[in-house]
Amino acid sequence: MAEDKPWFDAKMKAAQCIDPHQVSFLGIDFQTRLLPAIHNSASVCRQASRLIEAAELLSIPTVLTAHCPDKLGGVTDQIMAAHAKVVHKQTFDATASIPKAIISPAKQVVVFGCETHVCVLQTVAGLLRSGDRNIFVVSDACGTRTLENHVQALQRMRDWGVSIVTTEMVLFEAVQRPEHPEFRAVLSLIKQ
């Protein structure tokens, strides 16, 4: 039995769900001049918008980044929210430009954005290096110019132990039960 314990511990760590009391959301570079080049950008923005609306309903702290906004433009109005904090960065890894207390004060971080294989991947690597956090990357709310880069980046992060999730997974885990006071509002986002 003792030989089975390391396997069990690894599986339990990997089997974590999002805890709405210990999570923050991090949206990477949904910028006006970048989005036209992103494969399936309308769908990616729609998923990101659902996440941000749910975060507002559930009082989940949310940070949105803008990479070199003088060149790539500001955060698109499609996902902008009054409660989200917008921070500018000059490096692909947001943790290199922004103090980690601003990016993620929580033990869990839900990450989504553009481009999956550049700023999302390098920010996730920075978050993993900076401490004991569980990272969730929302596959359908991330985008790249090419599908191949998106797929490879998700696989690489999965290999690092990051949980790859979908928008609906995040929304259902954030409310946890049908009796949650905001369940109906979140359910309407799911049905959009």
C-alpha positions as CSV (number, residue, x, y, z in Angstrom):
1,M,0.0,0.0,0.0
2,A,2.8,2.5,0.8
3,E,4.1,2.1,-2.8
4,D,0.7,3.4,-4.1
5,K,0.7,6.6,-2.0
6,P,2.9,8.8,-4.3
7,W,0.6,7.9,-7.3
8,F,-2.5,8.7,-5.1
9,D,-1.0,12.1,-4.0
10,A,-0.2,13.1,-7.6
11,K,-3.7,12.2,-8.7
12,M,-5.3,14.1,-5.9
13,K,-3.3,17.3,-6.7
14,A,-4.3,17.0,-10.3
15,A,-8.0,16.4,-9.4
16,Q,-8.6,19.9,-7.9
17,C,-11.6,21.9,-8.9
18,I,-11.8,25.7,-9.0
19,D,-12.6,27.1,-5.5
20,P,-14.5,30.4,-6.0
21,H,-13.1,31.7,-2.6
22,Q,-9.5,31.1,-3.6
23,V,-9.4,32.0,-7.3
24,S,-8.6,35.0,-9.4
25,F,-9.0,35.4,-13.2
26,L,-6.2,36.7,-15.5
27,G,-7.1,37.7,-19.0
28,I,-4.1,38.2,-21.3
29,D,-3.9,40.7,-24.1
30,F,-7.4,40.9,-25.7
31,Q,-6.3,43.9,-27.6
32,T,-8.0,45.8,-30.5
33,R,-5.1,45.5,-33.0
34,L,-4.1,41.9,-32.1
35,L,-7.6,40.3,-32.3
36,P,-8.1,40.6,-36.0
37,A,-5.1,38.2,-36.5
38,I,-6.4,35.6,-34.0
39,H,-7.9,32.4,-35.4
40,N,-11.6,32.3,-34.5
41,S,-11.3,35.5,-32.4
42,A,-15.1,36.1,-32.2
43,S,-15.6,32.8,-30.4
44,V,-12.5,33.4,-28.2
45,C,-13.8,36.8,-27.1
46,R,-17.3,35.5,-26.5
47,Q,-15.9,32.8,-24.1
48,A,-13.7,35.4,-22.4
49,S,-16.7,37.7,-22.0
50,R,-18.7,35.0,-20.3
51,L,-15.8,34.4,-17.9
52,I,-15.5,38.0,-17.0
53,E,-19.3,38.5,-16.6
54,A,-19.3,35.4,-14.2
55,A,-16.4,36.8,-12.3
56,E,-18.3,40.0,-11.8
57,L,-21.4,38.2,-10.6
58,L,-19.4,36.0,-8.2
59,S,-17.0,38.8,-7.0
60,I,-13.9,37.0,-8.4
61,P,-10.9,39.3,-8.7
62,T,-10.0,39.9,-12.4
63,V,-7.0,41.4,-14.0
64,L,-6.7,42.1,-17.7
65,T,-3.3,42.8,-19.3
66,A,-2.5,44.9,-22.3
67,H,0.9,44.2,-24.0
68,C,2.6,47.3,-25.4
69,P,-0.8,49.1,-25.8
70,D,0.8,51.9,-27.8
71,K,1.3,49.4,-30.6
72,L,-1.4,46.8,-30.1
73,G,-4.2,49.0,-28.8
74,G,-6.2,48.8,-25.6
75,V,-8.3,46.0,-24.2
76,T,-11.3,45.4,-26.6
77,D,-14.7,46.6,-25.4
78,Q,-16.0,43.1,-26.2
79,I,-14.6,41.9,-22.9
80,M,-14.0,45.0,-20.8
81,A,-15.7,45.1,-17.4
82,A,-15.9,47.8,-14.8
83,H,-14.7,45.5,-12.0
84,A,-11.6,44.3,-13.9
85,K,-8.2,45.9,-13.3
86,V,-6.3,46.6,-16.4
87,V,-2.5,46.6,-16.3
88,H,0.0,47.3,-19.0
89,K,3.0,45.2,-19.6
90,Q,6.1,45.2,-21.8
91,T,7.2,41.6,-21.5
92,F,5.5,38.4,-22.8
93,D,5.4,37.0,-19.3
94,A,3.1,39.2,-17.3
95,T,4.7,38.2,-14.0
96,A,8.0,39.8,-15.2
97,S,6.2,43.2,-15.6
98,I,3.6,43.1,-13.0
99,P,3.9,42.3,-9.2
100,K,2.5,38.9,-8.5
101,A,0.2,40.3,-5.8
102,I,-1.6,42.3,-8.5
103,I,-1.7,39.4,-11.0
104,S,-2.9,36.8,-8.6
105,P,-3.4,37.2,-4.9
106,A,-5.2,33.9,-4.9
107,K,-4.0,30.3,-4.6
108,Q,-5.7,29.4,-7.9
109,V,-5.5,31.4,-11.2
110,V,-7.7,31.0,-14.2
111,V,-5.8,32.2,-17.2
112,F,-7.2,32.9,-20.7
113,G,-6.1,35.2,-23.6
114,C,-3.9,35.7,-26.6
115,E,-1.7,34.4,-27.8
116,T,-1.7,30.9,-26.3
117,H,1.8,30.0,-27.3
118,V,3.4,33.4,-26.4
119,C,2.0,35.6,-23.6
120,V,-0.3,33.0,-22.1
121,L,2.3,30.3,-22.1
122,Q,5.1,32.5,-20.7
123,T,2.8,34.0,-18.1
124,V,1.7,30.5,-17.0
125,A,5.4,29.6,-16.7
126,G,6.0,32.7,-14.6
127,L,3.1,31.9,-12.3
128,L,4.3,28.3,-11.9
129,R,7.9,29.6,-11.0
130,S,6.6,32.2,-8.6
131,G,4.8,29.9,-6.1
132,D,2.5,27.2,-5.0
133,R,-0.6,28.0,-7.1
134,N,-2.9,25.8,-9.1
135,I,-3.2,27.2,-12.6
136,F,-6.2,26.6,-14.9
137,V,-5.9,27.6,-18.6
138,V,-9.2,28.0,-20.4
139,S,-8.7,26.4,-23.8
140,D,-11.7,27.9,-25.6
141,A,-11.0,31.4,-24.3
142,C,-7.4,31.4,-25.6
143,G,-6.4,32.1,-29.2
144,T,-3.5,32.2,-31.6
145,R,-2.9,33.1,-35.2
146,T,-2.6,29.4,-36.1
147,L,-4.4,26.4,-34.6
148,E,-1.2,24.4,-34.5
149,N,0.4,26.9,-32.1
150,H,-2.7,26.8,-29.9
151,V,-2.7,23.0,-29.7
152,Q,1.0,22.7,-29.0
153,A,1.0,25.4,-26.3
154,L,-2.0,23.7,-24.5
155,Q,-0.2,20.4,-24.6
156,R,3.1,21.9,-23.3
157,M,1.2,23.6,-20.3
158,R,-0.6,20.3,-19.6
159,D,2.8,18.6,-19.5
160,W,3.8,21.2,-16.8
161,G,0.9,20.1,-14.7
162,V,-1.5,22.9,-15.6
163,S,-5.2,22.0,-15.7
164,I,-6.6,22.7,-19.2
165,V,-10.3,23.5,-18.9
166,T,-13.2,25.0,-20.8
167,T,-15.3,28.0,-20.1
168,E,-18.3,25.9,-19.0
169,M,-16.1,23.9,-16.6
170,V,-15.0,27.1,-15.0
171,L,-18.5,28.5,-14.7
172,F,-20.0,25.3,-13.2
173,E,-17.1,24.9,-10.8
174,A,-17.3,28.6,-9.7
175,V,-20.9,28.2,-8.6
176,Q,-20.5,24.6,-7.3
177,R,-24.2,23.9,-6.8
178,P,-27.6,24.7,-8.2
179,E,-28.6,26.4,-4.9
180,H,-25.9,29.1,-5.3
181,P,-27.6,32.5,-5.3
182,E,-26.1,33.4,-8.7
183,F,-26.6,30.0,-10.3
184,R,-29.5,31.1,-12.6
185,A,-27.5,34.1,-13.7
186,V,-24.4,32.0,-14.4
187,L,-26.6,29.4,-16.1
188,S,-27.9,32.0,-18.5
189,L,-24.2,32.8,-19.4
190,I,-23.7,29.1,-20.0
191,K,-26.7,28.9,-22.3
192,Q,-25.6,31.9,-24.4
